[in-house]
Amino acid sequence: MKRFGRCAGLLGLSALLSASPLAAAVIPDDSPAARDAAISRLRAAAPREVCAETSAMSRTFGTSCAGREFPAPPILAAPRKAWEVKPGWWGAWSPFLVGDLMLTGSCNNDGNEGISALDTKTGRFVWRIPSVCAVGNRRGSMGQVAFHELPSGEVLLIYPRENGEPTDHYVIDVKAGRIVRTLTPARRGPTRSPGGVFTVVNQSTANGHSYISALSPEMDRIVWQNFDFRLAMPNDLDPRYTPTFSAPAASGGVLYQTARSKDQPEPPTRQLHAIDLRTGRTLWRHTAQPVTERGNTSAGVTAYRSDDGLPMVADGKVIIRVRGLLGPVRIGLDPVGDGLRALDARTGATLWTTAPVPGQTIINRVAVGDILAVEVETGNARQLWGYRLADGRLAWRRPVAPGARLLASSGGVFYVSERTPAKDFQLRGFDGETGVLLWSAVLPGHNLDFDGRWGIQDGRGGASQGPSWRIGRDGAIYGVTLQGAFKLQ
């Protein structure tokens, strides 16, 4: 296993710290001529591959790369509502797109309960499976469901029971609209399927470690296990508390997972690991976390280090946020000096680190073709910055309202929402290459949580299984409200 430590990280950082990131940044021109030029370029551009993924079904954040970039055409004009249905739900599951079907549903209603399949073209109900609501004390609750794609072309629905009984793993034939079998996992626990491989995370108090297990496609066999991780933090009220494992990303048969490894100095922090999805072997680990806080404690001089957070993969690089680039502060103060670091996805070598700006916090980031769109905040001022993925240099920056939220992208366009005084959502589309505003639309905000759970550091709001909408391969937005489902195009 390779380790890339502090010296390599700081050498990669020094070249960018020597110059102001604002020096070459362009303020976008929102003139009609600039907008028309950007739209013409985007319309003429050939479709580009996103994440080199073969998945035929939707993923929560676009692809396994977790870049919030959807493999879909750009939205080049203000979208309008194509259809909306209100079947009487109260709280619906985040949508899952399979061919011409949108899977969602709810058990928190008196009629039309269960798993529902809607025709993506018309919104018409194609089939419904109500039986899942009749067991496990689920009726009257939303539940934290998760849909996954199976190699067979079927869909796996993981649905915990509300009465303490084991979670169900239903296999659905989406063409027939019925549950055809139930899987019994060889290992139970929080389950994800990065890169199409089922992984489960657990801990063993007796053995003093946490671990990742990879399961076979039918979940009946453990393929490999990696035991390199520490037990969970004992106190979830600790202001530095984080889960042992982050949400992962995957690309090219490699799992990118931040976690507290056993082999690191005290106090531990989450470090980015690259793990072979075929064998479970750790290929490399990022160890060059800056020191964020330093001071005397009962244990002596203590130095806390930056948390690698949630990774995403873009342009062959793994992108993480690092903090403390302007030096450590006293223990208990907020870290200073946020930056983004790009690591070579194959080797783990640091390729670039963005220069920190005093007083600035990095809020969110979205991959947009060759650009990384980043939401930043300095005091009460919020901006969007566009970094070149090739070298980490700032290409453009633009101010936005304090309530603006960076969401997702498709086809070289990224999308931002903002709550209006009337509690509606102002949705805007921007060109990723130039930062130019392309269009703006208002979405009624009643019973709609449009911006929840898109923030890479933020799990608030949204729907069960993530944000309340996805972008389909046709470029349309498919989403759910508290009471139903809709399509924007």
C-alpha positions as CSV (number, residue, x, y, z in Angstrom):
1,M,0.0,0.0,0.0
2,K,1.3,3.5,-0.9
3,R,1.1,6.4,1.5
4,F,1.4,9.9,0.4
5,G,2.3,12.1,3.3
6,R,2.9,15.6,4.4
7,C,6.0,16.4,2.3
8,A,4.5,15.4,-1.0
9,G,1.2,17.2,-0.2
10,L,3.0,20.5,0.7
11,L,5.2,20.4,-2.3
12,G,2.1,20.0,-4.5
13,L,0.5,22.9,-2.6
14,S,3.3,25.4,-2.7
15,A,3.1,26.2,-6.4
16,L,-0.5,27.3,-6.1
17,L,-0.1,29.1,-2.8
18,S,2.5,31.5,-4.4
19,A,-0.1,33.3,-6.5
20,S,-3.5,34.8,-5.7
21,P,-6.3,32.6,-7.0
22,L,-8.2,35.8,-8.0
23,A,-5.5,37.1,-10.3
24,A,-6.7,35.3,-13.5
25,A,-10.4,34.8,-12.6
26,V,-13.0,36.2,-15.0
27,I,-16.2,37.7,-13.8
28,P,-18.8,36.1,-16.2
29,D,-20.5,38.2,-18.8
30,D,-24.3,37.6,-18.6
31,S,-25.1,39.6,-21.7
32,P,-27.5,38.1,-24.3
33,A,-24.6,37.7,-26.7
34,A,-22.5,35.8,-24.2
35,R,-25.5,33.6,-23.2
36,D,-26.3,32.8,-26.9
37,A,-22.7,32.0,-27.6
38,A,-22.5,29.6,-24.7
39,I,-25.8,27.9,-25.6
40,S,-24.6,27.5,-29.2
41,R,-21.4,25.9,-28.1
42,L,-23.2,23.6,-25.6
43,R,-25.7,22.6,-28.2
44,A,-23.0,21.7,-30.8
45,A,-20.8,19.8,-28.3
46,A,-20.6,16.0,-28.7
47,P,-22.0,14.0,-25.7
48,R,-19.2,13.3,-23.2
49,E,-18.8,10.2,-21.1
50,V,-19.3,10.8,-17.4
51,C,-17.4,8.5,-15.0
52,A,-17.0,5.8,-17.6
53,E,-19.9,4.0,-15.9
54,T,-22.0,1.2,-17.6
55,S,-25.0,1.5,-15.2
56,A,-28.3,1.5,-17.0
57,M,-30.2,2.9,-14.0
58,S,-30.0,6.1,-12.1
59,R,-27.7,6.8,-9.2
60,T,-28.3,9.2,-6.3
61,F,-25.6,11.7,-7.3
62,G,-25.4,11.0,-11.0
63,T,-22.9,8.2,-11.1
64,S,-20.7,6.1,-8.8
65,C,-18.1,9.0,-9.1
66,A,-20.4,11.0,-6.8
67,G,-19.6,14.2,-8.7
68,R,-23.2,15.4,-8.8
69,E,-22.8,15.3,-12.6
70,F,-25.5,13.3,-14.4
71,P,-24.9,11.5,-17.7
72,A,-27.5,13.5,-19.6
73,P,-27.9,16.4,-22.1
74,P,-27.7,19.9,-20.7
75,I,-30.8,21.8,-19.8
76,L,-30.5,24.9,-22.1
77,A,-33.7,26.7,-21.4
78,A,-36.0,27.2,-18.4
79,P,-37.7,23.8,-17.8
80,R,-41.4,23.6,-17.5
81,K,-43.6,21.1,-15.8
82,A,-44.4,18.2,-18.2
83,W,-46.6,16.3,-15.7
84,E,-47.4,16.0,-12.1
85,V,-49.4,13.4,-10.1
86,K,-50.8,13.6,-6.6
87,P,-51.8,10.1,-5.6
88,G,-52.4,10.9,-1.9
89,W,-49.0,10.1,-0.5
90,W,-47.5,12.1,2.4
91,G,-43.8,11.8,2.0
92,A,-42.5,9.9,-1.0
93,W,-39.3,8.0,-1.7
94,S,-36.6,9.6,-3.7
95,P,-37.0,8.6,-7.4
96,F,-35.2,5.7,-9.1
97,L,-35.1,5.7,-12.9
98,V,-35.2,2.4,-14.8
99,G,-35.6,2.8,-18.6
100,D,-39.0,4.4,-19.1
101,L,-40.1,4.0,-15.5
102,M,-39.7,6.1,-12.4
103,L,-39.9,4.1,-9.2
104,T,-41.0,5.8,-6.0
105,G,-43.9,5.4,-3.5
106,S,-44.8,5.7,0.1
107,C,-46.4,3.7,3.0
108,N,-47.4,6.9,4.7
109,N,-50.9,7.2,3.2
110,D,-54.3,5.6,3.2
111,G,-54.5,4.7,-0.5
112,N,-52.1,4.0,-3.4
113,E,-49.5,2.8,-0.8
114,G,-46.5,0.7,-1.8
115,I,-43.9,0.7,-4.6
116,S,-45.2,2.6,-7.6
117,A,-43.8,2.7,-11.2
118,L,-44.7,5.7,-13.2
119,D,-44.3,6.1,-17.0
120,T,-41.6,8.8,-17.4
121,K,-43.3,10.1,-20.6
122,T,-46.8,10.6,-19.2
123,G,-46.7,10.2,-15.4
124,R,-49.3,7.4,-15.7
125,F,-49.1,4.6,-13.1
126,V,-47.9,1.4,-14.7
127,W,-47.9,-0.9,-11.7
128,R,-47.9,-0.8,-7.9
129,I,-46.8,-3.3,-5.2
130,P,-48.8,-2.5,-2.0
131,S,-47.7,-5.7,-0.1
132,V,-44.5,-4.1,1.2
133,C,-46.6,-1.8,3.4
134,A,-48.5,-4.6,5.1
135,V,-45.5,-6.0,7.0
136,G,-43.0,-4.8,9.6
137,N,-45.3,-2.1,11.0
138,R,-44.5,0.1,7.9
139,R,-48.0,1.4,7.3
140,G,-48.1,5.1,8.2
141,S,-44.3,5.6,7.9
142,M,-42.0,6.6,5.1
143,G,-39.1,4.3,5.9
144,Q,-35.5,4.8,4.7
145,V,-35.6,2.8,1.5
146,A,-32.7,2.3,-1.0
147,F,-33.0,1.1,-4.6
148,H,-30.0,-0.6,-6.3
149,E,-29.4,-2.0,-9.7
150,L,-28.7,-5.7,-10.1
151,P,-26.6,-7.3,-12.9
152,S,-29.7,-9.2,-13.9
153,G,-31.5,-6.0,-14.9
154,E,-33.7,-6.4,-11.9
155,V,-34.0,-3.8,-9.0
156,L,-33.1,-4.5,-5.4
157,L,-35.2,-2.6,-2.8
158,I,-33.7,-2.6,0.7
159,Y,-36.4,-1.7,3.1
160,P,-36.0,-1.8,6.9
161,R,-38.9,-2.9,9.1
162,E,-40.3,-0.5,11.7
163,N,-40.8,-3.3,14.4
164,G,-37.2,-4.3,14.9
165,E,-37.3,-7.4,12.6
166,P,-34.6,-7.9,9.9
167,T,-34.5,-5.5,6.9
168,D,-36.0,-6.9,3.7
169,H,-34.1,-7.2,0.5
170,Y,-36.7,-7.4,-2.2
171,V,-35.8,-8.2,-5.9
172,I,-38.3,-6.6,-8.3
173,D,-38.9,-7.6,-11.9
174,V,-39.6,-4.1,-13.2
175,K,-41.2,-5.4,-16.4
176,A,-43.7,-7.6,-14.6
177,G,-44.1,-5.2,-11.7
178,R,-43.7,-7.9,-9.0
179,I,-41.4,-9.0,-6.3
180,V,-39.7,-12.2,-7.6
181,R,-37.5,-13.2,-4.6
182,T,-36.0,-11.9,-1.4
183,L,-32.3,-12.0,-0.7
184,T,-30.6,-13.0,2.6
185,P,-27.3,-11.1,2.9
186,A,-24.3,-12.9,4.2
187,R,-23.5,-9.7,6.2
188,R,-26.0,-7.1,7.3
189,G,-25.4,-3.4,7.9
190,P,-25.4,-0.1,6.1
191,T,-25.2,-1.1,2.4
192,R,-24.1,0.7,-0.7
193,S,-23.2,-0.4,-4.2
194,P,-20.3,1.8,-5.5
195,G,-19.1,0.6,-8.9
196,G,-21.9,-2.0,-8.9
197,V,-20.4,-4.0,-5.9
198,F,-22.4,-4.3,-2.7
199,T,-20.4,-3.2,0.3
200,V,-21.5,-3.4,3.9
201,V,-19.8,-1.6,6.8
202,N,-19.7,-3.0,10.4
203,Q,-17.6,-2.9,13.5
204,S,-16.4,-5.6,15.9
205,T,-16.0,-4.3,19.5
206,A,-14.4,-7.6,20.5
207,N,-11.7,-7.4,17.9
208,G,-11.3,-3.7,18.1
209,H,-11.9,-2.7,14.5
210,S,-14.4,-1.6,11.9
211,Y,-14.5,-3.3,8.5
212,I,-15.9,-3.3,5.0
213,S,-17.3,-6.5,3.5
214,A,-18.0,-6.9,-0.2
215,L,-20.8,-9.2,-1.1
216,S,-21.6,-11.3,-4.2
217,P,-24.3,-10.0,-6.6
218,E,-26.9,-12.2,-4.8
219,M,-25.5,-11.0,-1.5
220,D,-25.3,-14.6,-0.3
221,R,-21.5,-14.7,-0.1
222,I,-18.7,-12.5,1.3
223,V,-16.2,-11.9,-1.5
224,W,-13.6,-10.0,0.6
225,Q,-13.2,-8.0,3.8
226,N,-10.9,-5.2,4.8
227,F,-10.3,-4.8,8.6
228,D,-8.0,-1.7,8.5
229,F,-10.3,0.7,10.3
230,R,-10.9,1.9,13.9
231,L,-14.0,1.5,16.0
232,A,-16.6,4.3,15.9
233,M,-16.1,7.4,18.0
234,P,-17.7,6.7,21.4
235,N,-19.5,10.0,21.8
236,D,-21.6,11.3,19.0
237,L,-22.1,14.6,20.9
238,D,-18.4,15.4,20.4
239,P,-18.1,18.5,18.2
240,R,-15.5,16.7,16.1
241,Y,-17.7,13.6,15.7
242,T,-17.9,12.0,12.3
243,P,-19.1,8.5,11.2
244,T,-16.3,6.0,10.9
245,F,-16.9,5.8,7.1
246,S,-17.9,8.5,4.6
247,A,-20.3,8.0,1.7
248,P,-18.0,6.4,-0.9
249,A,-17.2,7.1,-4.6
250,A,-16.0,4.6,-7.1
251,S,-14.4,4.6,-10.6
252,G,-12.4,2.1,-12.7
253,G,-12.9,-0.8,-10.2
254,V,-11.6,1.2,-7.2
255,L,-13.5,2.2,-4.1
256,Y,-12.6,5.6,-2.7
257,Q,-13.6,5.8,0.9
258,T,-12.6,8.1,3.8
259,A,-12.4,6.4,7.1
260,R,-10.4,6.4,10.4
261,S,-7.6,3.9,9.7
262,K,-5.9,2.0,12.5
263,D,-2.4,2.9,11.4
264,Q,-2.2,6.7,12.1
265,P,-1.2,9.0,14.9
266,E,-3.5,10.1,17.7
267,P,-5.9,11.7,17.6
268,P,-7.2,10.0,14.5
269,T,-9.0,11.5,11.5
270,R,-10.7,10.2,8.5
271,Q,-8.2,9.5,5.7
272,L,-9.0,8.8,2.0
273,H,-8.4,5.1,1.1
274,A,-8.3,3.6,-2.4
275,I,-9.5,0.0,-2.2
276,D,-9.5,-2.5,-5.1
277,L,-13.2,-3.5,-5.5
278,R,-12.1,-7.0,-6.8
279,T,-9.8,-8.0,-4.0
280,G,-10.4,-5.6,-1.1
281,R,-6.8,-4.7,-1.0
282,T,-5.9,-1.1,0.0
283,L,-4.0,0.4,-2.9
284,W,-3.0,3.7,-1.4
285,R,-4.0,6.1,1.5
286,H,-3.8,9.9,1.7
287,T,-2.0,10.9,4.9
288,A,-1.1,14.5,4.3
289,Q,-3.9,16.1,6.3
290,P,-3.0,19.7,7.5
291,V,-3.1,20.3,11.3
292,T,-6.2,22.3,12.0
293,E,-6.0,22.8,15.8
294,R,-3.1,22.5,18.2
295,G,-2.8,23.1,22.0
296,N,-2.3,21.6,25.4
297,T,-4.8,19.0,26.7
298,S,-4.8,16.4,29.5
299,A,-2.9,14.2,27.1
300,G,-0.2,16.8,26.5
301,V,0.3,18.8,23.3
302,T,-2.5,17.7,20.9
303,A,-2.8,18.3,17.2
304,Y,-6.1,17.7,15.4
305,R,-5.9,17.2,11.6
306,S,-8.2,17.9,8.8
307,D,-10.9,15.4,7.9
308,D,-10.8,14.2,4.3
309,G,-14.6,14.2,4.2
310,L,-16.6,12.9,1.2
311,P,-14.7,12.2,-2.0
312,M,-15.8,12.6,-5.6
313,V,-14.0,11.5,-8.8
314,A,-13.7,13.8,-11.8
315,D,-11.3,13.9,-14.7
316,G,-9.3,11.0,-13.4
317,K,-8.8,12.7,-10.0
318,V,-10.2,12.2,-6.6
319,I,-11.3,15.5,-5.1
320,I,-11.5,16.1,-1.4
321,R,-11.8,19.2,0.8
322,V,-8.9,19.9,3.2
323,R,-8.9,22.5,6.0
324,G,-6.2,24.2,8.0
325,L,-4.1,25.3,5.0
326,L,-3.4,28.7,6.7
327,G,-2.0,27.0,9.8
328,P,-3.4,25.5,13.1
329,V,-5.6,27.5,15.5
330,R,-6.1,27.1,19.2
331,I,-8.2,24.0,20.2
332,G,-11.9,24.7,20.0
333,L,-11.7,27.4,17.3
334,D,-12.9,26.9,13.7
335,P,-10.2,25.8,11.3
336,V,-8.9,28.4,8.8
337,G,-7.8,27.9,5.3
338,D,-10.1,25.7,3.2
339,G,-8.9,24.2,-0.1
340,L,-9.7,21.5,-2.5
341,R,-7.1,18.8,-3.2
342,A,-6.9,16.6,-6.3
343,L,-5.2,13.2,-6.0
344,D,-4.3,11.0,-8.9
345,A,-7.0,8.3,-8.9
346,R,-4.5,5.5,-9.8
347,T,-1.5,6.4,-7.5
348,G,-2.8,8.8,-4.8
349,A,-0.2,11.4,-5.6
350,T,-1.2,15.0,-4.9
351,L,-1.7,16.8,-8.3
352,W,-2.9,20.2,-7.0
353,T,-4.4,22.0,-4.0
354,T,-6.3,25.2,-4.4
355,A,-5.0,28.2,-2.7
356,P,-6.9,29.1,0.5
357,V,-8.6,32.5,1.0
358,P,-8.6,33.9,4.5
359,G,-12.1,33.8,6.0
360,Q,-13.5,31.7,3.2
361,T,-15.3,28.4,3.7
362,I,-15.9,25.8,1.0
363,I,-19.6,24.7,1.1
364,N,-20.2,22.5,-1.9
365,R,-18.8,21.3,-5.2
366,V,-20.1,19.8,-8.4
367,A,-18.2,18.4,-11.4
368,V,-19.2,20.2,-14.7
369,G,-17.2,18.7,-17.6
370,D,-13.7,20.1,-17.4
371,I,-14.7,22.5,-14.5
372,L,-15.3,22.0,-10.8
373,A,-18.0,24.5,-9.7
374,V,-17.6,25.3,-6.1
375,E,-19.9,27.1,-3.6
376,V,-17.9,29.3,-1.2
377,E,-18.8,31.7,1.6
378,T,-16.9,34.6,3.1
379,G,-18.7,36.1,6.1
380,N,-22.3,36.5,4.7
381,A,-21.2,36.8,1.1
382,R,-21.6,33.7,-1.1
383,Q,-20.0,33.1,-4.4
384,L,-19.6,30.4,-7.1
385,W,-16.1,29.7,-8.2
386,G,-15.1,27.7,-11.3
387,Y,-11.8,25.7,-11.0
388,R,-10.1,24.0,-13.9
389,L,-9.9,20.3,-13.2
390,A,-6.8,20.0,-15.2
391,D,-4.6,22.2,-12.9
392,G,-6.8,23.5,-10.1
393,R,-6.6,27.1,-11.3
394,L,-9.5,29.5,-10.9
395,A,-11.2,30.2,-14.3
396,W,-14.1,32.4,-13.2
397,R,-16.0,33.5,-10.1
398,R,-19.4,35.2,-9.6
399,P,-21.4,36.4,-6.6
400,V,-24.8,34.9,-5.7
401,A,-27.4,35.5,-3.1
402,P,-26.7,34.3,0.4
403,G,-29.5,31.7,0.1
404,A,-28.2,30.2,-3.2
405,R,-27.4,26.5,-3.2
406,L,-25.2,24.7,-5.8
407,L,-27.0,21.4,-6.7
408,A,-26.0,19.3,-9.7
409,S,-24.9,19.4,-13.4
410,S,-25.5,17.7,-16.8
411,G,-24.0,18.1,-20.2
412,G,-21.7,21.0,-19.2
413,V,-24.4,23.1,-17.4
414,F,-24.8,23.3,-13.6
415,Y,-27.9,24.2,-11.6
416,V,-28.4,26.5,-8.6
417,S,-31.5,27.1,-6.5
418,E,-32.5,29.9,-4.2
419,R,-35.6,30.4,-1.9
420,T,-37.6,33.4,-2.9
421,P,-39.5,35.6,-0.3
422,A,-42.6,33.8,-1.4
423,K,-40.9,30.5,-0.3
424,D,-40.7,29.3,-4.0
425,F,-37.5,28.1,-5.6
426,Q,-35.6,30.2,-8.2
427,L,-33.8,27.6,-10.3
428,R,-31.0,28.8,-12.6
429,G,-28.8,27.2,-15.1
430,F,-25.1,28.3,-15.7
431,D,-22.5,27.4,-18.3
432,G,-19.8,25.4,-16.6
433,E,-17.0,26.6,-18.9
434,T,-17.6,30.4,-18.4
435,G,-20.0,30.7,-15.5
436,V,-22.4,32.6,-17.7
437,L,-26.1,32.6,-16.6
438,L,-28.2,30.8,-19.2
439,W,-31.7,30.8,-17.8
440,S,-33.9,31.2,-14.8
441,A,-37.2,29.6,-13.7
442,V,-39.4,29.7,-10.6
443,L,-40.7,26.5,-9.1
444,P,-43.6,26.6,-6.6
445,G,-42.2,25.7,-3.2
446,H,-45.3,24.2,-1.6
447,N,-44.6,20.7,-0.4
448,L,-41.3,20.7,-2.4
449,D,-37.8,20.4,-1.0
450,F,-35.8,21.1,-4.1
451,D,-32.3,21.8,-2.6
452,G,-32.2,19.3,0.3
453,R,-29.3,16.8,0.5
454,W,-27.3,18.1,-2.6
455,G,-24.5,19.6,-0.4
456,I,-21.6,17.1,-0.2
457,Q,-21.1,18.0,3.5
458,D,-24.8,18.4,4.2
459,G,-27.3,15.6,4.8
460,R,-30.3,17.8,5.6
461,G,-33.7,17.7,3.9
462,G,-34.5,15.9,0.7
463,A,-36.3,12.6,0.6
464,S,-35.6,9.1,1.7
465,Q,-32.5,7.8,-0.2
466,G,-31.1,11.3,-0.9
467,P,-32.3,14.4,-2.8
468,S,-35.8,14.6,-4.0
469,W,-35.0,14.6,-7.7
470,R,-32.7,13.1,-10.4
471,I,-31.9,14.1,-14.0
472,G,-32.8,11.3,-16.5
473,R,-30.8,10.3,-19.5
474,D,-33.2,12.4,-21.6
475,G,-32.2,15.5,-19.7
476,A,-35.5,15.9,-17.8
477,I,-35.8,16.4,-14.1
478,Y,-37.8,13.7,-12.3
479,G,-38.7,14.4,-8.7
480,V,-41.1,13.9,-5.8
481,T,-42.9,16.3,-3.5
482,L,-44.5,15.5,-0.1
483,Q,-47.7,14.5,-2.0
484,G,-46.7,13.2,-5.4
485,A,-44.2,13.2,-8.3
486,F,-43.4,15.4,-11.2
487,K,-41.3,15.9,-14.4
488,L,-39.7,19.1,-15.6
489,Q,-38.4,19.5,-19.1
